[in-house]
Amino acid sequence: MTTTGPIRSICCIGAGYVGGPTMAVIADRCPHITVMVVDLNAERIAAWNHDDLARLPVYEPGLDAVVGRARGRNLHFTTAVDDAIAGADMVFLSVNTPTKTRGVGAGQASDLRWIEASARQVAAAANGHTIVVEKSTLPVRTAEAVKAILSAAQGTAGGTKTFSVLSNPEFLAEGSAIGDLENPDRVLIGGEDETAIESLASIYGQWVSQERILRTNLWSSELSKLTANAFLAQRISSINGIAALCEATGADVREVGRAIGTDSRIGAKFLQAGPGFGGSCFQKDILNLVYLCRHYGLEQVASYWESVVGLNSWQQQRIARLVVNSLFGTVSGKRIAILGFAFKADTNDTREAPAISICRDLIEEGAQLAIVDPKVGDQQITQDLGRPPVDPVTAARGVPLGGDGTWIPAESVLEAARGADAVLILTEWQEYRHLDWGAIAAVMRQPAWLFDARAVADAAAARAAGLSVWRVGEG
């Protein structure tokens, strides 16, 4: 056990979807602690420091208000990584841990290069005793590597450099992250150094009740994050599989979900059918769980969790095929309005968004997509689809039969629907629940379809306007 004084300064390495909001709330609730959020991406740091809070790089309802209260007081964003580490009592590692694309474990294992690089930078720049907190979602036993790197640096700087390692995984739902941080179901802290654990617990204890602060060993904490995401994703794949059966049999998946959700052993959450799960965590964490199970020889367990991801991909492919088949077996030369590109409402995050694979499949079939999303910009869509939009002149000529598919950005739903054969809703933005289907149908090419993959639109109004309607999970 290492003795340490009260935490006066925090450094967070990584100014992304987790690091930025988490540190903003800590700074807001703990004005006595200086919080430095560091990142090597100067453009991202500049966005966090922008005078216009509406231009923060992460969109989360309520985040602008939290940042506005704390920034410049005790919350700071900077690219001076080493200086921030040197002055910190506690360092959070909140960097990206994507799935490896090559080498051992490609397609399943987490790429830990940025975690290792961050740990080495902490080892080199830290002073005195530093508590290092894993905030990124990591494979179980990752802390061993972090501890080994830090241990090699202990005893340097005149014998004053020492470290404790904790695991403190995030359990944030994008779109409600600020609420999740301010009123969490639980805060999980794993570690071996009880003094370090209590130092972190005392920070959260400024606004979180003690019964919600759970203490475990390091390995239980790391594995709990992967397990939580796997269980949630499994529910989504399960209800989407039932949705397909509902469509085939005449049942309604919303009625089925309501019926089983009243069972206290099951509960009502994550029983909404849709185009599949997305975001930065679910698929990555399940695949990592698959890799770990295979590593330890648990083939049956690995196959079970792998099937959850397989069904998710199947759901997205199924929706794309359904659109093609409904439009007389071809979408070549046809315009399709895509409503929503973010992986869920109330976020600008598109990582693993179902819209990406569905749009790619439709473009490959020769469709011209008109894409609109209230928070996702053209540059991000270009990056995700791997192709830029066509210029307005080319778009105005339409897509020739048999030609390559394309996409264009649209400023509004009505603009996206103009001349379209179909509207496809892929993100459950609130505004899509109250669309003027009479006005939309009037600018579409007839006969026209509404494909509602989120079951949020007014289906009766769309049908009254003359559209054929498909809603996920409805027979």
N, C-alpha and C positions, 0 to 999 in steps of 0.2 A: 504494500500500500504506500502510495506517495502522498506526502503532505503538500497541499497547495492552498493559496489564499483565495479570497473571493475573485470571481471572474470580472475583470474590468474591461477587457478588450477581446473582441472576436474577429477573426478573419474567415471569410468564406471563399474558397477557391471554386469559381464557377458562378456566372451571373445569368443562368438560364431559367427554365420554368420552375425549378425547385429552389435553387439558391436565392434568386431575387426575391420572390414572395416570402419565403421562410425568414430570411434575414430582415426584411422590411417589418414583418410582424414582431420579431424579437426586438428590434430597435424601437418600435412603437410602444411595446409593453414594458421594455426595460430601458428607460431613458438614461439610467446611470451607467450603461454599458456602451462603449464605442464599438460600432459594427462596421467593418470594412469588407465590402464585396469586391473581389478582384477577378479579372479575366484578361487574357491576352488579346481578346478581340476588341480592338479600340473602338470599332463602330458600335458594338453592343454597349460598351461602357458609356459612350457618348449619348446613346439613346436613353439609357437609364438616367443620365444627367440632364436631359433636355428640359428646357423651361416649360414646354407644353407637355403636361402629364398624360395627355391623350396619345402621345407618341411613344410611350414606353414600349420596349421590345416584346414584352409579354402582356397579353390582354387577359385580365381576370377582373370580373366585377368587384369593385371596391378596392382594388390594388392602388389605383391612382390616389385615393384619399389617404391610404396608409403611408405611401411613399411621400406624399405631400407633407404630412405631419412630421416625419422623422428625417427626411433627407436634408443634409446641411446642419442638422442638430447633432445627432449621433449616428446617422446612417450615411455612409460615403461609398461611392463607386469609383474604382481606380484601376489602372493597369500596372501600378507599382506593386507587383506581387511580393517581391522579396521584403520590401519595407513593411508591408502589412503583416506578413508572417512573423517577421522579427519582433514586432510590437504586440503580438497577440498572446493571450493566455490560453486561448482555445482556437483551433483551426478546424473548420468543417470542410470535408472533401465532397464537393457537389458537382463533379464533372460528368461528362457523357460516358456511358458504358454501353455502346451499341453492340449488336450481335456481330461476331467476326464474319468477314466476307471471304477470308482465305486462311490457309494454314490449318493447324490442328483444331478441330471443333468448328470449322467454318459452317455457318448457317445455324448454329445452335449456341455455342459458347459465347460468353461475353468478352468483348475486347477491353482488356484492362490496361491498355497502354497509358491512358491519361491518368488513371488512378496511380499507377506506378510512378509516372513522371511527377505528379503532384506530391506523392510521398517523398520522393527524392528531393524535391525542392523544399519541402518542409524540413527535412533532415538537415539540409545545408543552411537554411536561412534562420531557423528558429533560435531563440535564446532562452536560457533558463528551463523551467519545466513547462511543457506544452501538452495540452490535452488535444489529441487528434480524433476527430469524430467522423466516421463514415456516414455520409448522408446519401450518397449515390446508392442505387439499387445494385447489390453485389452478390456474386455466388457465395454460398456458405464456405467458410474457411479463408476468404480473401484477407481477413484481418491478419492472418499468419504472415502473408507477404508484406503487408504494411508494417507490421511489428518488426520483421526482420530488417527492413530497410532503415527504420528508425533506430533499432538497436545498434546498428553499425555506427550510427552517429553519436550514440550516447557516450558521455565521458569526454567529448571534444569540447572546445571552447573553455578550456581551463577546468574541465570536469563538471561544468554547471549545466550541461545540456541533457535533459531527461524527457521521457515521453510516456504518456498513457494513451491507450487506444480504446475507443468506444464505438459501438454501432448504434445509430439512431435513425433507422429508416423512415422515410416519409410515407404517409398514407393519404396523399392528397388526391382528390378528384378534380381534374381540370374543369373549370367553369364554376367551381365552388371552393377553390383553394383557400381563399381568405377566410371564409366561414369554417372550413376544416381546420385551419391553423388557429383561429381564435377560439373555437369550441370543438376540440378534437374528441373523437370517440376514445382514443388512447394515445399516449406518448410512450414509445418503446425505447428503452435504453439497455443495451447489452454491454457487459464488460467484466473485467476481473478486478479492477482497481475501485474499491468501494468509495474512496474519497472523490475520485474523478466522476463516478456515477452520480454522486450526490451534488457535485458542482454543477453538472448539466441539469439534474433534476431541479435544483434551486432556481435555475433560469426559467424553465417552464413553469415552475411553481408560482411565479409572479402572476400567472393568470389561469393556470390549469390546476384543478383540485388533485390532491395527492393520490386519491384512489384511481385516478385515470393515468397515472404515471407508473408504467410497468417496468420492472427490473428483471433482466434475464442474463444468462451467460452470452458471450459474444456470438456463438454459433447459432443459438436459438433465435437471436435477434436477426441475424442475417437471413436465416432460412424462413423466418416468419413473413418477411416481405414477399419473397418469391411465392410462398404458399398462399398468402392472401390474394395476390393477383391471379394465381392459377385458379383458385376457387371461384373468384368473381367471373373470370373469363369462361370457365366451364359452365356457369349458369347461362351466360349469353349464348354460347354454342348450343346448349341444351334446348333453350326456348326457340332458337332459330330452326333447329331440327324439327321441333313440334310444329312450328309455323308452316313449314313445308307440308307436313302431314295434314294440318288444318285446311290448307288450300286444296288438297287433293280430296278431302272427305266432306267439305262443307262446314266444318267447324270454324270458330273464330278464336284466334290465339289470344286475343285480349280477354275474352270470356274464360278461356282455359287458365290464363295467367292469374286472373282475379280469383278463380275458384281454388287453385292450389296455393295462391299467396295468402289466403286466409288461414292456412294450416300453420300454426305457430312454430312447428318444427322446420318449416320451409321459409316462410316470410315472403313479403311482396317485392323486395328490391331485386333489380337486375333480371326481371322477367318480362321486359319489353322487347318484342321481336324487332329486328332491324336489319341493316346490311352487314352486320358483323362488328366485332370490336376493333378498335384502333388505338392510337395513342402510343406513347413512348414505352409503355411498361408491359402490357398484357402479353403480346406475342413474344417479345424479347425475354420476359421472365419465364414464360412457360417453356420456351425452347431451351433456356438455360437449365431449367429443372429437368428437362428431357436429357440434356447432356450429362448432368450430374448423376442422374439415375443410371444411365448407361455406364458411366465411369465406375460406379460402384457395383455393376453387374446386375442391376434391377431392371431387366429388359421388359418385363410385363408392365411395370409401373411407368417406364419410359414410353411404351407404346400407347398406354392409356392417355397420358397427357399430350402426346403428339397428335392423337386423334382430335383433341379439342381445337388445335390449330388447323388441322385438315378440314374440319367441318366449317370453320370460320372462312377459309378460302373458298370452299365449295359454295357457301351462301353468296358470296360476292360474284362468283362466276355464274351462279344460277340466276341472279338478278339481271346480269348483262345478257344472258341467253334469252331470258323471258322478254326483255325489251325487243331484241332482234326478232324473235318468233312472233310477237304480237304485231309488229309493223310489217306484216306480210313476208316474213322470213328474211328481210334485208334492211339495213340502215344505210346502205351506200347512197351517198348523195342526199341524205336527209339531215335536217337540223334537229338537234335535241337540246332542250334547255335543261341545264344542270343547276339545281337549286341547292347550294351548300357544298363546300369542299372541305371544311374543317372536320376533324374526326368526330366532334360532338359540338353541341351548341355552347355558346358563351366562352369560347376559346379561339385563338388564332393558330392553334397547333394543328399541323397536318400530318404528323409522323404516323405512319401506318394507317392513314385514313382510308376507310373503305372506298371513298370516292376515287382514289388513285387507281386501284386495280380495275374498278368498274369503268372509269373513263378510258383507261388504256385499252381495255377490251373493245369498247365501242369505237374508238378511233381506229383500231386495227380492222374493224369491220367496215370502215369507210365513212363513219358519221362525222358531221360537223357539229361540235359541241359549243354551246354558248353558256359559259360558266359564270355564275354570280355567287358571291359570298360576302356578307357584311363586314368580315374582319380579315379575310385572306386575300392578299394582293396578287397581282399578275406575276410578279417575280417569283413568289413562292410556288405558284401553280406551274410555272415554266420549269422550275427546278424539279418538282415532283413528277411531272409528266415526261420530263426529259426532252421537251421540245417547246419552242417558243410559239406564241399565237401567230396566226396569219395576219397580214396587214389588212386594214379595212377595205381596200379596193378588191383584193382577192376574195375576202369574205363576202363582199357584196355580190360577187359572181356566183357564189354558192359552190358546192362540192360536185364535181362532175361524177356521173355514174361510173363506178369502177375505179374512181380516183382514190387517192390517199385521204385518210381522215385527218381532220384538223380541229383546232379549238380557237375560240375567240373569247375575250373577256366581255362581260355585259355589266352595265351600270345599275340595272334594275331587273326585277322579275319580268316586267312587261317587255323590256327590250330583249331579254333572253328568249322569250316565248314567241317573238315576232317571226312568223313564217315557219315555226317549228312544227314537227309532226308529233312531238311528245314533250312532256315536262317530267323530269325525274328528280324527286326530292331525296337528297342523300344526307342532309344534316337537319336536325330538329330545331332550327331557329324558331323562336316564338312568333316572329312575323309571318312565317309560312302557315300558321294556323288561321290567319285572318285575311287571306288573299281574295281579291275580287275575281272570281273565276269566270264571271260573265265577260269582263274586260279582257281577261287572258285568252279565253276561247275565241274571242272575236278576232284576235290577231294571228291565230294559229292556222296552219294548213289542215283542212279537214279531209278525211276523218282523223281525229286527234285523240291522244291518250294522256292520262295522268298516271304515272307510276310512283306511288307513294311508299318508299322503302322505310319510312319512319312512322307511318300511320298518324300523321299530325294534321293533314289537310282536311278541309270540310268536304268529304266525299260526296255528300248529297248535293251540295252546291255545284261541285264540278260536274256531276252527272246531269243536273238540271241545265247546265250551260252547254250540254251536248257532248261532253267528253266521255270516252270509255275510261274506266277507272280500275286500277289494280292496287290493292293495299296489302302489304305484307301480312301473311297469316290469316287472310280472310278468304273463305271458300266461296 
